[in-house]
Amino acid sequence: MSSRPIKSVLIVGGGTAGWLTAAILASKHKSEGESGLKITLIEASDIPIIGVGEGTWPGMKATLRNAGIDENEFLRECQASFKQASKFVGWKDGSADDFYYHPFELPEGFYQGNLAQYWVDAGKTDTFSSIACAQEAVCEKHLSPKLITTPQYGGALNYGYHLDAGKFSGFLRQHCTQKMGVNLVLDKVLNVRFRENGDIEAVTTENNGDIDADLFVDCTGFRSLLLGQHLGVEFKDKSAEMPINSALAVQVPYQENEPIQSATISTAQEAGWVWDIGLYNRRGVGHVYSSNHVSDEEAARQLQKYLGVTEVEFSDLTPRKIDINPGYREKFWHKNCVAIGLSAGFLEPLEASAMMVIEASAALLADHMPANRSAMDFIADRFNKRFGFRWQRIIDFLKLHYVMSNRDGMFWKDSADPATISERLKADLELWKAQVPNKAEFDSVDEAFPTASYQYVLYGMGYKTAPRGVGVSPDEERFALSAFSNVERNISLMSTKLKTNREILDIING
Ligand SMILES: Cc1cc2nc3c(=O)[nH]c(=O)nc-3n(C[C@H](O)[C@H](O)[C@H](O)COP(=O)(O)OP(=O)(O)OC[C@H]3O[C@@H](n4cnc5c(N)ncnc54)[C@H](O)[C@@H]3O)c2cc1C
């Protein structure tokens, strides 16, 4: 039993998590032929996918490329566009000029020096994100990160995607089943059969009887059918730290010649924030909020106001309410079952970390696919430790956006309550009063967000780090001045060479 080799994986659930997991596993363990890992995915056609989740991180480029996907075909089929940043509007105090960027591009010369340190010491008055790299200027002009001649997945600037979630899982389904040897079963899982040791032996389906496998991946969304319901792994409720618990989502047609934004726009509201994502053919807009701080009706009114439409026009957009239970599982891998996606947990959509965690979970599973059942418990234990750390660090990073806000209202006060901030983040905030975030502080491979992300958000939110007493050395000055002039040169070059998102996507879709 324990030396039983792992030869088959059954993924339950065909949303973004299920199909990304299938693609990542099949990229590494070709499932065609007798010798490869047999990968099967079962999805229920009458249980819809969540259908939101339209902003990705740049890591998605490598995931798609490794799966052998043609980038232009993906862009066309998923009505996708390029995402280069998140733009935060109104998060500091809600004043008219209150915005900052968290770009995907690292600060210029990131591996040679710490530009943020010079920016603090020299008392620069330009915002950090506007001078650290060219991406903010490029985003403000709605420019694409690449030329039409740039090779697939390459770019003048780093980018991820905005994509249609429904189309994306359909696109991956087709690619995985037609080109990667993944087997698809369209059926509903009704029950689970266990082995004596508590492992899952098989799932019982409505029309295809029992389907067995050596390893099961639970991608059943918020239901967490295998890990939560059948294996009874507890849910860690994080609503005290992360009060957002509701979303209202709409799909909005473009006005004629409306630009396609290069960034996800996150606009702060009374008790939450509005996301605004520009796809090729439409916008995806939604209000995420805490229903303990604002009523559903008021939240809808605020979304309507954001969209600048009448009540009738708003109701024609058929807003969809989604309940969010912020938190994650005590364990992500238990016995012979791994949860990936919403079944493992979800906090809130800020910074679009969910698909990033799906990709990281599936990649770790693919890299450490247990050779046999006896190896599995050791790997599961390490997997659980690594992802437990990662989820907690995601909470810290999301919390960072809230704790420095000077906005009025109970939601913002409650979100910044020190009782809801981890000891690690409290210590970091103390440390950063004296020195800027430094690469050496973020030494774990499982950090979800890099040092640069902390710098962009911290200084975007107006955090004050004291200049060092020793002043700026001539070398540091030379490095920083050369970095700033590179940024200026890049802005001017890119402003003349890059087409707008719409122009380049028209060519790709043409
Ligand atoms: C408001 C909101 C905004 C978000 N925005 C972002 C974002 O910008 N970026 C980001 O990265 N993430 C975002 N997310 C998260 C993202 O939507 C999810 O991580 C992603 O869609 C993955 O969902 P899933 O595949 O885990 O679940 P689902 O999409 O719910 O899929 C579940 C699947 O399980 C199947 N299933 C369920 N029960 C059974 C059964 N009994 N038998 C067989 N099959 C079954 C269903 O048929 C379905 O195929 C957002 C989430 C929310 C709520």
Ligand as a Chemical Component Dictionary entry (heavy atoms), coordinates in Angstrom:
data_LIG
# 
_chem_comp.id                   LIG 
_chem_comp.type                 NON-POLYMER 
_chem_comp.pdbx_formal_charge   0 
_chem_comp.three_letter_code    LIG 
# 
loop_
_chem_comp_atom.comp_id 
_chem_comp_atom.atom_id 
_chem_comp_atom.alt_atom_id 
_chem_comp_atom.type_symbol 
_chem_comp_atom.charge 
_chem_comp_atom.model_Cartn_x 
_chem_comp_atom.model_Cartn_y 
_chem_comp_atom.model_Cartn_z 
_chem_comp_atom.pdbx_ordinal 
LIG C1  C1  C 0 -15.310 38.990 -6.250  1  
LIG C2  C2  C 0 -14.096 38.202 -6.634  2  
LIG C3  C3  C 0 -13.129 38.781 -7.446  3  
LIG C4  C4  C 0 -11.966 38.063 -7.776  4  
LIG N1  N1  N 0 -10.993 38.654 -8.532  5  
LIG C5  C5  C 0 -9.832  37.984 -8.763  6  
LIG C6  C6  C 0 -8.786  38.557 -9.529  7  
LIG O1  O1  O 0 -8.882  39.667 -10.041 8  
LIG N2  N2  N 0 -7.657  37.832 -9.711  9  
LIG C7  C7  C 0 -7.511  36.576 -9.192  10 
LIG O2  O2  O 0 -6.435  35.988 -9.344  11 
LIG N3  N3  N 0 -8.516  35.986 -8.539  12 
LIG C8  C8  C 0 -9.660  36.646 -8.302  13 
LIG N4  N4  N 0 -10.670 36.030 -7.632  14 
LIG C9  C9  C 0 -10.541 34.609 -7.288  15 
LIG C10 C10 C 0 -10.832 33.751 -8.538  16 
LIG O3  O3  O 0 -12.132 34.036 -9.020  17 
LIG C11 C11 C 0 -10.724 32.261 -8.229  18 
LIG O4  O4  O 0 -9.529  31.998 -7.541  19 
LIG C12 C12 C 0 -10.710 31.454 -9.504  20 
LIG O5  O5  O 0 -11.798 31.772 -10.324 21 
LIG C13 C13 C 0 -10.699 29.978 -9.209  22 
LIG O6  O6  O 0 -11.965 29.495 -8.850  23 
LIG P1  P1  P 0 -12.113 27.928 -8.633  24 
LIG O7  O7  O 0 -11.737 27.250 -9.882  25 
LIG O8  O8  O 0 -11.396 27.567 -7.383  26 
LIG O9  O9  O 0 -13.677 27.739 -8.332  27 
LIG P2  P2  P 0 -14.937 27.792 -9.303  28 
LIG O10 O10 O 0 -14.770 28.739 -10.413 29 
LIG O11 O11 O 0 -16.120 28.001 -8.409  30 
LIG O12 O12 O 0 -15.027 26.329 -9.945  31 
LIG C14 C14 C 0 -15.527 25.237 -9.219  32 
LIG C15 C15 C 0 -15.675 24.042 -10.157 33 
LIG O13 O13 O 0 -16.008 22.907 -9.378  34 
LIG C16 C16 C 0 -17.020 22.187 -10.021 35 
LIG N5  N5  N 0 -17.753 21.423 -9.034  36 
LIG C17 C17 C 0 -18.276 21.861 -7.856  37 
LIG N6  N6  N 0 -18.914 20.843 -7.233  38 
LIG C18 C18 C 0 -18.773 19.751 -8.016  39 
LIG C19 C19 C 0 -19.229 18.404 -7.940  40 
LIG N7  N7  N 0 -19.975 17.966 -6.918  41 
LIG N8  N8  N 0 -18.918 17.562 -8.948  42 
LIG C20 C20 C 0 -18.177 17.973 -10.013 43 
LIG N9  N9  N 0 -17.735 19.235 -10.140 44 
LIG C21 C21 C 0 -18.037 20.112 -9.164  45 
LIG C22 C22 C 0 -17.862 23.248 -10.725 46 
LIG O14 O14 O 0 -18.636 22.683 -11.784 47 
LIG C23 C23 C 0 -16.751 24.179 -11.218 48 
LIG O15 O15 O 0 -16.282 23.681 -12.449 49 
LIG C24 C24 C 0 -11.833 36.727 -7.313  50 
LIG C25 C25 C 0 -12.833 36.139 -6.528  51 
LIG C26 C26 C 0 -13.952 36.859 -6.176  52 
LIG C27 C27 C 0 -14.995 36.209 -5.318  53 
# 
loop_
_chem_comp_bond.comp_id 
_chem_comp_bond.atom_id_1 
_chem_comp_bond.atom_id_2 
_chem_comp_bond.value_order 
_chem_comp_bond.pdbx_ordinal 
LIG C1  C2  SING 1  
LIG C2  C3  SING 2  
LIG C2  C26 DOUB 3  
LIG C3  C4  DOUB 4  
LIG C4  N1  SING 5  
LIG C4  C24 SING 6  
LIG N1  C5  DOUB 7  
LIG C5  C6  SING 8  
LIG C5  C8  SING 9  
LIG C6  O1  DOUB 10 
LIG C6  N2  SING 11 
LIG N2  C7  SING 12 
LIG C7  O2  DOUB 13 
LIG C7  N3  SING 14 
LIG N3  C8  DOUB 15 
LIG C8  N4  SING 16 
LIG N4  C9  SING 17 
LIG N4  C24 SING 18 
LIG C9  C10 SING 19 
LIG C10 O3  SING 20 
LIG C10 C11 SING 21 
LIG C11 O4  SING 22 
LIG C11 C12 SING 23 
LIG C12 O5  SING 24 
LIG C12 C13 SING 25 
LIG C13 O6  SING 26 
LIG O6  P1  SING 27 
LIG P1  O7  DOUB 28 
LIG P1  O8  SING 29 
LIG P1  O9  SING 30 
LIG O9  P2  SING 31 
LIG P2  O10 DOUB 32 
LIG P2  O11 SING 33 
LIG P2  O12 SING 34 
LIG O12 C14 SING 35 
LIG C14 C15 SING 36 
LIG C15 O13 SING 37 
LIG C15 C23 SING 38 
LIG O13 C16 SING 39 
LIG C16 N5  SING 40 
LIG C16 C22 SING 41 
LIG N5  C17 SING 42 
LIG N5  C21 SING 43 
LIG C17 N6  DOUB 44 
LIG N6  C18 SING 45 
LIG C18 C19 SING 46 
LIG C18 C21 DOUB 47 
LIG C19 N7  SING 48 
LIG C19 N8  DOUB 49 
LIG N8  C20 SING 50 
LIG C20 N9  DOUB 51 
LIG N9  C21 SING 52 
LIG C22 O14 SING 53 
LIG C22 C23 SING 54 
LIG C23 O15 SING 55 
LIG C24 C25 DOUB 56 
LIG C25 C26 SING 57 
LIG C26 C27 SING 58 
# 
